[in-house]
């Protein structure tokens, strides 16, 4: 079951409230550091904010934890953009 913080973070991200979304994704990850979806969206957000090094690290963490491969294709695509 998804936390309310995750839903709030996604809504804030869609509205363009990057700093607030960043705060909420961090809150989700404090509660569950292995939340692959939150890691993926936080990595995308970091990339959009111009934080390529942080985004790369988060995409790497997400790839290692994503046992089902849900985000694999997208992660590879974003990492290519960072090269």
PyMOL commands that set and color helices and strands:
alter all, ss='L'
color gray80, all
select helices_A, chain A and resi 4-15+18-31+36-48+52-65+72-82
alter helices_A, ss='H'
color red, helices_A
deselect
rebuild
show_as cartoon
